[in-house]
């Protein structure tokens, strides 16, 4: 892998790991490190190219991240994105100023002749997200792209192999973004497409075996694809020294507890401990309505259950979790802003009894986890299982959580999922579920007045769960779901469909 590896230097952008993911999709291995680690990383001599990420600050502010001198002195090919582009311009004597007009979202762009834009149309669109712009380029650079509001949408110094773009080629809203990244890797950096997900599995199993050795570990198993893949990965490394703990917190989908126990205990023969803690969780959540408080209570209670069950096994040093990268980003770890705390990341209590928490998937996206699961031999029905948040229906019930509300949502959600599958849409929609809002409205059933809950349906299409578009479900399917729900589920008299993308919304409602 040496000398065919890309260093992604993080300046605090939301999409930093998404850049690494696009590089891995091009079958080149990449690693993300904070920009402050550039000197040590480059001193290893292991990298063949550098990518600089976006970030939320203004490069001309005294406290903002500056481009390490070692990056420019390395002589390696550089692709600088958004803030990274401004950092390059600033470091080399160019000028960066606040823009008169902020660009955000899909923007028309004109591309000029450049190795970076090889085999692309000159007129296309890109995804912009910036308040500053490069007003004067450093010596040796030329403009290779413009937008109506940005005179330096991309610049290059081809002699030094430095390419800088103000837009985000890594997001799916830049149609030729993946091609731009491939051009940088293959044509500029001269790298070979040789990395596969199976290589990640082999390397991770070896690292886990070396790290854990003969010690014991427990895995927080929810039954979803993330925790299942994490469990199997660690099981391959340490065998029966791994015990999986499945906690039924009372907020699972309909019949889910029974399905999880059957699959993992009977099919995969893992050491599985099932804990019924429904009353315990609901007692802690009594009267709680604030979403972040819900998540933190659930995160802490999960840990306490794991600690109690682990003590019964003797000395257990490690807790394994199926944390994936969107969880880490949304929980605000690293340099990113907090969007929502995930129970297994930002929702963890400060004090835990385990020596260390192991998260073998924390640098992977959902579709990469699915690829990894397939390479590990997991069956398709489990690999393609619908994503389900660790806090369960707690973050799909707006307001206070009660047993009555859980039952209502379990039944309504089951109908929605069943009709999506019956319509053959389950392979085309990446996530779909129901949300029980805290809003009641007037309705009429038969000859009587009702005053019941509004149910929201949510379905999205996405490749990485960092950005998403609402799925265009045919009206007749939505009508069938609506009809069945109001006829079969008590206390619901109105159904609405969420047509918001991410951003500005998140996929989950809380």
C-alpha positions as CSV (number, residue, x, y, z in Angstrom):
1,X,0.0,0.0,0.0
2,X,3.0,2.3,0.5
3,X,3.4,5.1,-2.1
4,X,-0.1,4.4,-3.4
5,X,-1.7,6.2,-0.5
6,X,-3.4,9.6,-0.3
7,X,-3.2,11.8,2.8
8,X,-6.4,13.8,3.4
9,X,-5.7,16.8,5.7
10,X,-8.7,17.9,7.6
11,X,-9.4,21.6,8.2
12,X,-12.7,20.9,10.0
13,X,-15.1,20.4,7.1
14,X,-18.3,18.3,7.3
15,X,-17.2,16.4,4.2
16,X,-13.6,15.5,5.1
17,X,-14.2,11.7,5.4
18,X,-16.5,11.8,2.3
19,X,-13.5,13.0,0.3
20,X,-11.6,9.9,1.6
21,X,-14.5,7.7,0.7
22,X,-14.5,9.0,-2.9
23,X,-10.8,8.3,-3.2
24,X,-11.4,4.7,-1.9
25,X,-14.2,4.4,-4.4
26,X,-11.6,5.0,-7.0
27,X,-9.7,2.1,-5.5
28,X,-6.9,4.2,-4.0
29,X,-6.4,3.9,-0.2
30,X,-6.7,7.2,1.8
31,X,-6.3,8.3,5.4
32,X,-7.7,11.4,7.1
33,X,-5.6,13.2,9.6
34,X,-5.9,16.7,11.2
35,X,-3.9,19.3,9.4
36,X,-1.8,19.7,12.5
37,X,-0.4,16.2,11.9
38,X,0.9,17.0,8.4
39,X,4.6,17.2,9.4
40,X,4.6,13.8,11.2
41,X,2.6,12.1,8.5
42,X,4.7,13.4,5.6
43,X,7.9,12.5,7.4
44,X,7.0,8.8,7.0
45,X,7.3,9.0,3.2
46,X,4.3,6.8,2.8
47,X,2.1,9.1,0.8
48,X,1.9,9.8,-2.9
49,X,-0.6,12.7,-2.9
50,X,-2.3,15.2,-0.6
51,X,-5.9,16.4,-0.5
52,X,-6.9,19.4,1.6
53,X,-10.5,19.6,2.9
54,X,-12.9,22.4,3.4
55,X,-13.5,24.1,6.7
56,X,-15.8,26.6,8.4
57,X,-13.4,29.4,9.1
58,X,-11.9,32.4,7.2
59,X,-8.3,31.8,6.3
60,X,-7.3,35.5,6.9
61,X,-8.5,35.4,10.6
62,X,-5.5,35.1,13.0
63,X,-6.9,32.1,14.8
64,X,-7.9,30.1,11.7
65,X,-6.0,27.0,10.5
66,X,-3.1,27.7,8.2
67,X,-1.5,25.4,5.6
68,X,1.5,23.7,7.1
69,X,4.7,24.6,5.2
70,X,5.6,20.9,5.0
71,X,2.7,20.4,2.6
72,X,4.1,22.7,0.0
73,X,7.7,21.5,0.6
74,X,6.7,17.9,0.1
75,X,6.6,18.3,-3.7
76,X,3.6,15.9,-3.8
77,X,0.6,16.5,-6.0
78,X,-2.1,18.6,-4.1
79,X,-5.8,18.8,-4.6
80,X,-7.2,21.6,-2.4
81,X,-10.9,21.9,-1.9
82,X,-12.9,24.9,-0.7
83,X,-11.1,26.2,2.5
84,X,-8.2,24.1,1.4
85,X,-8.0,26.1,-1.9
86,X,-8.1,29.4,0.1
87,X,-5.4,28.1,2.4
88,X,-3.1,27.4,-0.5
89,X,-3.8,30.8,-2.1
90,X,-3.1,32.5,1.3
91,X,0.1,30.6,2.0
92,X,1.5,31.3,-1.4
93,X,0.9,35.1,-1.3
94,X,-2.5,35.3,-2.9
95,X,-5.4,37.2,-1.5
96,X,-8.7,35.9,0.0
97,X,-11.6,38.2,0.8
98,X,-15.2,38.0,1.9
99,X,-17.5,37.5,-1.0
100,X,-20.1,40.1,-1.9
101,X,-22.5,37.3,-2.6
102,X,-22.4,34.0,-0.7
103,X,-22.6,30.9,-2.9
104,X,-24.4,27.9,-1.4
105,X,-25.9,25.0,-3.3
106,X,-26.0,23.9,-6.9
107,X,-24.2,26.4,-9.1
108,X,-23.5,26.7,-12.8
109,X,-19.8,26.5,-13.6
110,X,-17.7,27.0,-16.7
111,X,-14.6,24.7,-16.9
112,X,-11.5,25.5,-18.9
113,X,-8.8,23.2,-20.2
114,X,-7.1,21.4,-17.4
115,X,-5.9,17.9,-16.6
116,X,-8.3,18.0,-13.6
117,X,-11.2,18.4,-16.0
118,X,-10.1,16.0,-18.7
119,X,-13.0,14.4,-20.6
120,X,-15.7,16.7,-19.1
121,X,-18.1,19.2,-20.6
122,X,-17.0,22.8,-20.2
123,X,-20.5,23.9,-19.0
124,X,-21.8,21.9,-16.0
125,X,-22.9,22.4,-12.4
126,X,-21.1,22.1,-9.0
127,X,-21.9,22.3,-5.3
128,X,-20.7,25.5,-3.7
129,X,-20.6,26.4,0.0
130,X,-18.5,29.4,0.8
131,X,-18.6,33.0,2.1
132,X,-15.0,33.9,1.1
133,X,-13.3,33.8,-2.3
134,X,-9.8,34.0,-3.8
135,X,-9.6,37.5,-5.1
136,X,-6.0,37.4,-6.3
137,X,-4.2,34.2,-7.2
138,X,-0.6,33.5,-6.2
139,X,2.2,33.7,-8.8
140,X,2.3,30.8,-11.2
141,X,-1.4,30.0,-11.0
142,X,-4.1,30.4,-13.7
143,X,-7.9,30.3,-13.5
144,X,-9.4,27.0,-14.8
145,X,-13.0,27.5,-13.8
146,X,-15.4,30.3,-13.0
147,X,-19.0,30.8,-11.9
148,X,-21.2,33.9,-12.3
149,X,-20.3,35.0,-8.7
150,X,-16.8,33.4,-8.3
151,X,-14.0,34.6,-10.6
152,X,-11.6,31.8,-9.3
153,X,-13.8,28.7,-9.0
154,X,-10.7,26.6,-9.7
155,X,-7.0,27.4,-10.2
156,X,-3.9,25.4,-11.0
157,X,-0.2,25.5,-11.1
158,X,0.5,22.5,-13.3
159,X,4.3,22.8,-13.0
160,X,4.0,22.3,-9.2
161,X,1.0,19.9,-9.5
162,X,-1.2,22.0,-7.3
163,X,-4.9,22.1,-8.2
164,X,-7.4,24.0,-6.1
165,X,-11.2,24.1,-6.4
166,X,-13.6,26.4,-4.5
167,X,-16.5,23.9,-4.9
168,X,-17.0,20.4,-3.5
169,X,-16.3,17.7,-6.0
170,X,-16.8,15.0,-3.3
171,X,-20.6,15.5,-2.9
172,X,-23.0,13.8,-5.2
173,X,-24.5,17.2,-6.2
174,X,-21.4,17.9,-8.3
175,X,-22.2,15.7,-11.3
176,X,-18.6,15.2,-12.5
177,X,-17.0,15.4,-9.1
178,X,-16.0,11.8,-9.0
179,X,-14.4,12.1,-12.4
180,X,-12.4,15.1,-11.2
181,X,-11.1,13.2,-8.2
182,X,-10.2,10.3,-10.5
183,X,-8.4,12.6,-12.8
184,X,-6.4,14.0,-9.9
185,X,-5.5,10.5,-8.7
186,X,-4.8,8.8,-12.1
187,X,-3.6,11.6,-14.4
188,X,-2.0,14.1,-11.9
189,X,-0.7,11.9,-9.2
190,X,-0.2,8.8,-11.4
191,X,-1.7,6.4,-8.9
192,X,-3.0,2.9,-9.6
193,X,-6.6,1.7,-8.8
194,X,-5.6,-1.3,-6.7
195,X,-7.3,-1.0,-3.3
196,X,-10.4,-3.2,-2.4
197,X,-12.7,-3.4,0.6
198,X,-11.5,-7.0,1.2
199,X,-8.1,-5.5,1.9
200,X,-9.6,-3.4,4.6
201,X,-11.2,-6.4,6.2
202,X,-7.9,-8.3,6.3
203,X,-6.0,-5.4,7.7
204,X,-8.6,-4.6,10.3
205,X,-8.9,-8.2,11.5
206,X,-5.1,-8.3,11.9
207,X,-5.1,-5.0,13.8
208,X,-7.9,-6.1,16.1
209,X,-6.2,-9.5,16.8
210,X,-3.0,-7.7,17.7
211,X,-4.7,-5.1,19.8
212,X,-7.1,-7.3,21.8
213,X,-4.9,-10.4,22.0
214,X,-6.3,-12.9,24.5
215,X,-8.4,-10.3,26.4
216,X,-12.2,-10.3,26.4
217,X,-14.5,-7.9,24.6
218,X,-18.2,-7.3,24.4
219,X,-20.1,-5.9,21.4
220,X,-23.1,-3.7,21.6
221,X,-25.3,-5.5,19.1
222,X,-28.4,-3.8,17.9
223,X,-29.2,-6.2,15.1
224,X,-28.6,-3.5,12.4
225,X,-25.9,-3.9,9.7
226,X,-23.4,-1.6,11.4
227,X,-23.2,-3.5,14.7
228,X,-23.5,-6.9,12.9
229,X,-20.5,-6.1,10.7
230,X,-18.5,-4.8,13.7
231,X,-19.4,-8.0,15.6
232,X,-18.4,-10.3,12.8
233,X,-15.1,-8.4,12.2
234,X,-14.1,-8.7,15.8
235,X,-15.3,-12.3,16.1
236,X,-13.0,-13.2,13.2
237,X,-10.1,-11.6,15.2
238,X,-10.7,-13.0,18.7
239,X,-13.3,-15.8,18.3
240,X,-15.2,-16.8,21.5
241,X,-13.5,-14.1,23.5
242,X,-16.2,-11.8,22.1
243,X,-19.6,-11.8,23.7
244,X,-22.4,-9.8,22.0
245,X,-25.0,-8.0,24.2
246,X,-28.4,-7.2,22.7
247,X,-30.4,-4.8,24.8
248,X,-34.2,-4.6,24.2
249,X,-34.8,-1.1,25.4
250,X,-38.5,-1.3,24.5
251,X,-38.3,1.0,21.5
252,X,-37.5,-1.4,18.8
253,X,-39.5,-2.0,15.6
254,X,-42.4,-4.4,15.6
255,X,-41.2,-8.0,16.3
256,X,-37.5,-6.9,16.0
257,X,-36.3,-8.4,19.3
258,X,-37.4,-11.9,18.4
259,X,-35.8,-11.6,14.9
260,X,-32.5,-10.4,16.2
261,X,-32.2,-13.2,18.7
262,X,-33.0,-15.8,16.1
263,X,-30.5,-14.5,13.5
264,X,-27.5,-14.1,15.7
265,X,-27.9,-16.9,18.2
266,X,-29.2,-19.6,15.8
267,X,-27.6,-18.6,12.5
268,X,-24.3,-17.1,13.3
269,X,-23.7,-18.9,16.6
270,X,-22.3,-15.8,18.3
271,X,-22.1,-15.7,22.1
272,X,-25.3,-13.6,22.5
273,X,-26.7,-12.2,25.7
274,X,-30.2,-10.8,25.5
275,X,-31.3,-8.2,28.1
276,X,-34.9,-7.0,28.5
277,X,-34.5,-3.5,29.8
278,X,-37.7,-1.9,28.4
279,X,-39.1,-0.7,31.8
280,X,-35.7,0.6,32.9
281,X,-35.3,2.8,29.8
282,X,-38.8,4.1,29.9
283,X,-38.6,5.0,33.5
284,X,-35.4,7.1,32.8
285,X,-37.2,8.8,29.8
286,X,-40.4,9.6,31.7
287,X,-41.3,13.2,31.1
288,X,-38.3,13.9,28.8
289,X,-39.1,15.8,25.6
290,X,-35.8,17.4,24.5
291,X,-34.1,15.3,21.7
292,X,-30.5,15.7,22.9
293,X,-31.5,14.8,26.4
294,X,-33.2,11.7,25.2
295,X,-30.2,10.6,23.2
296,X,-27.8,11.2,26.2
297,X,-30.0,9.3,28.6
298,X,-30.3,6.4,26.2
299,X,-26.5,6.4,25.6
300,X,-25.7,6.4,29.3
301,X,-28.2,3.7,30.1
302,X,-26.9,1.4,27.3
303,X,-23.4,1.8,28.8
304,X,-24.6,0.9,32.3
305,X,-26.4,-2.2,31.0
306,X,-23.2,-3.3,29.1
307,X,-21.1,-2.7,32.2
308,X,-23.5,-4.8,34.4
309,X,-23.6,-7.7,32.0
310,X,-19.8,-7.5,31.4
311,X,-19.1,-7.9,35.1
312,X,-20.8,-11.2,35.0
313,X,-18.3,-12.4,32.4
314,X,-15.2,-11.5,34.4
315,X,-12.7,-8.9,33.4
316,X,-13.7,-7.4,30.1
317,X,-11.4,-4.7,28.7
318,X,-13.1,-3.7,25.5
319,X,-16.5,-2.5,24.3
320,X,-17.0,-2.9,20.6
321,X,-19.5,-0.5,18.8
322,X,-20.7,-0.3,15.3
323,X,-20.1,3.5,15.0
324,X,-19.8,4.7,11.4
325,X,-18.6,8.0,10.1
326,X,-21.8,9.9,9.7
327,X,-22.5,9.2,13.4
328,X,-19.1,10.7,14.3
329,X,-19.6,13.8,12.1
330,X,-23.2,14.5,13.4
331,X,-22.1,14.1,17.0
332,X,-19.5,16.9,16.4
333,X,-16.3,15.0,17.2
334,X,-13.1,16.3,15.8
335,X,-13.6,19.8,14.2
336,X,-17.1,19.4,13.0
337,X,-20.2,21.1,14.5
338,X,-22.6,19.1,16.7
339,X,-25.8,18.3,14.8
340,X,-27.1,15.5,17.1
341,X,-25.5,13.3,19.6
342,X,-25.5,9.6,18.6
343,X,-25.9,7.3,21.6
344,X,-22.7,5.5,20.7
345,X,-20.6,8.6,20.1
346,X,-21.6,12.0,21.5
347,X,-24.2,10.4,23.8
348,X,-21.7,8.4,25.8
349,X,-21.3,9.2,29.5
350,X,-17.9,10.6,30.6
351,X,-17.1,7.7,32.9
352,X,-17.2,4.1,31.6
353,X,-15.7,1.0,33.2
354,X,-14.2,-0.4,30.0
355,X,-10.5,0.2,29.3
356,X,-11.2,1.2,25.8
357,X,-14.0,1.4,23.2
358,X,-13.2,-0.2,19.8
359,X,-15.0,1.2,16.8
360,X,-13.7,-0.7,13.7
361,X,-16.1,1.0,11.3
362,X,-15.8,4.6,12.4
363,X,-14.1,5.8,9.2
364,X,-16.6,4.0,6.9
365,X,-19.9,5.1,5.3
366,X,-23.1,3.1,5.3
367,X,-22.6,1.7,1.8
368,X,-19.0,0.8,2.6
369,X,-20.1,-1.1,5.6
370,X,-22.5,-3.0,3.4
371,X,-19.7,-3.8,1.0
372,X,-17.6,-4.9,4.0
373,X,-20.4,-7.1,5.3
374,X,-20.7,-8.8,1.9
375,X,-16.9,-9.4,1.8
376,X,-17.2,-11.0,5.3
377,X,-19.9,-13.4,4.1
378,X,-23.0,-11.8,5.7
379,X,-26.2,-12.7,3.8
380,X,-27.8,-10.1,1.6
381,X,-31.0,-9.9,3.7
382,X,-28.9,-8.7,6.7
383,X,-26.4,-6.5,4.7
384,X,-29.3,-4.6,3.1
385,X,-31.3,-4.3,6.3
386,X,-32.9,-0.9,6.9
387,X,-30.8,1.5,9.0
388,X,-32.2,1.9,12.5
389,X,-30.8,4.4,15.1
390,X,-29.5,3.0,18.4
391,X,-32.0,5.0,20.4
392,X,-34.7,3.3,18.3
393,X,-38.2,4.8,18.1
394,X,-37.2,7.3,20.9
395,X,-35.9,9.6,18.1
396,X,-39.0,8.9,15.9
397,X,-41.5,9.9,18.6
398,X,-41.6,13.7,19.0
399,X,-42.2,14.7,22.6
400,X,-42.5,12.5,25.6
401,X,-42.2,8.7,25.1
402,X,-44.9,6.4,26.4
403,X,-45.8,2.8,25.9
404,X,-49.0,3.9,24.1
405,X,-47.0,6.0,21.6
406,X,-44.5,3.2,21.0
407,X,-47.2,0.7,20.2
408,X,-48.9,3.2,17.8
409,X,-45.6,3.9,16.0
410,X,-44.6,0.2,15.8
411,X,-47.8,-0.7,14.1
412,X,-47.8,2.3,11.7
413,X,-44.1,1.9,10.8
414,X,-44.7,-1.8,10.1
415,X,-47.4,-0.9,7.6
416,X,-45.3,1.6,5.8
417,X,-42.3,-0.7,5.5
418,X,-44.5,-3.6,4.4
419,X,-46.1,-1.6,1.5
420,X,-42.7,-0.3,0.4
421,X,-41.5,-3.9,0.1
422,X,-44.8,-5.0,-1.6
423,X,-44.3,-2.3,-4.2
424,X,-40.7,-3.4,-4.9
425,X,-39.3,-0.1,-3.8
426,X,-37.2,-1.4,-0.9
427,X,-34.0,-1.8,-3.1
428,X,-34.5,1.7,-4.6
429,X,-35.0,3.7,-1.3
430,X,-32.1,3.8,1.1
431,X,-34.1,4.5,4.2
432,X,-37.8,4.7,5.0
433,X,-39.7,4.9,8.2
434,X,-42.6,6.6,10.1
435,X,-42.4,9.3,12.7
436,X,-45.1,9.9,15.3
437,X,-45.3,13.7,15.7
438,X,-46.5,15.4,18.8
439,X,-49.2,17.2,16.9
440,X,-52.9,16.4,17.0
441,X,-55.5,17.6,14.7
442,X,-59.3,17.3,14.1
443,X,-60.5,14.5,11.9
444,X,-63.7,12.6,11.1
445,X,-64.2,8.8,11.2
446,X,-67.7,7.5,10.4
447,X,-70.0,10.2,11.8
448,X,-67.8,11.1,14.7
449,X,-65.2,13.8,15.4
450,X,-61.6,12.6,16.2
451,X,-58.7,14.5,17.6
452,X,-55.6,12.3,17.1
453,X,-52.0,12.2,16.1
454,X,-50.4,13.1,12.8
455,X,-48.0,10.5,11.4
456,X,-45.1,11.6,9.2
457,X,-43.6,9.3,6.5
458,X,-39.9,9.7,5.7
459,X,-38.1,8.1,2.8
460,X,-34.7,9.1,1.3
461,X,-32.3,8.2,-1.4
462,X,-28.6,8.6,-0.6
463,X,-25.2,6.9,-1.2
464,X,-23.5,8.1,1.9
465,X,-26.1,9.4,4.4
466,X,-24.2,12.7,4.6
467,X,-26.5,14.2,2.0
468,X,-29.9,12.8,0.9
469,X,-32.9,13.6,-1.3
470,X,-36.4,12.6,-0.5
471,X,-37.7,9.6,-2.4
472,X,-40.4,10.2,-5.0
473,X,-42.8,7.5,-3.9
474,X,-45.8,7.1,-6.3
475,X,-49.0,8.6,-5.0
476,X,-50.9,5.4,-5.2
477,X,-48.4,3.7,-2.7
478,X,-48.7,6.7,-0.3
479,X,-52.5,6.5,-0.6
480,X,-52.5,2.8,0.3
481,X,-50.2,3.4,3.3
482,X,-52.4,6.2,4.4
483,X,-55.6,4.2,4.1
484,X,-54.3,1.2,5.9
485,X,-52.8,3.3,8.7
486,X,-55.9,5.2,9.6
487,X,-58.0,2.0,9.4
488,X,-55.6,-0.4,11.2
489,X,-53.8,1.8,13.8
490,X,-55.5,3.5,16.7
491,X,-55.1,7.2,17.5
492,X,-53.8,8.4,14.0
493,X,-56.1,10.4,11.8
494,X,-53.7,12.3,9.5
495,X,-50.6,11.2,7.5
496,X,-48.1,13.6,5.9
497,X,-45.0,12.9,3.7
498,X,-41.7,14.6,4.4
499,X,-40.2,16.2,1.2
500,X,-37.1,17.7,2.7
501,X,-33.6,17.0,1.6
502,X,-30.5,16.7,3.8
503,X,-29.3,19.4,4.2
504,X,-31.2,21.4,5.5
505,X,-32.9,18.6,7.4
506,X,-31.4,15.5,8.9
507,X,-32.7,12.1,7.9
508,X,-34.1,11.3,11.3
509,X,-36.4,13.9,12.9
510,X,-34.6,14.0,16.3
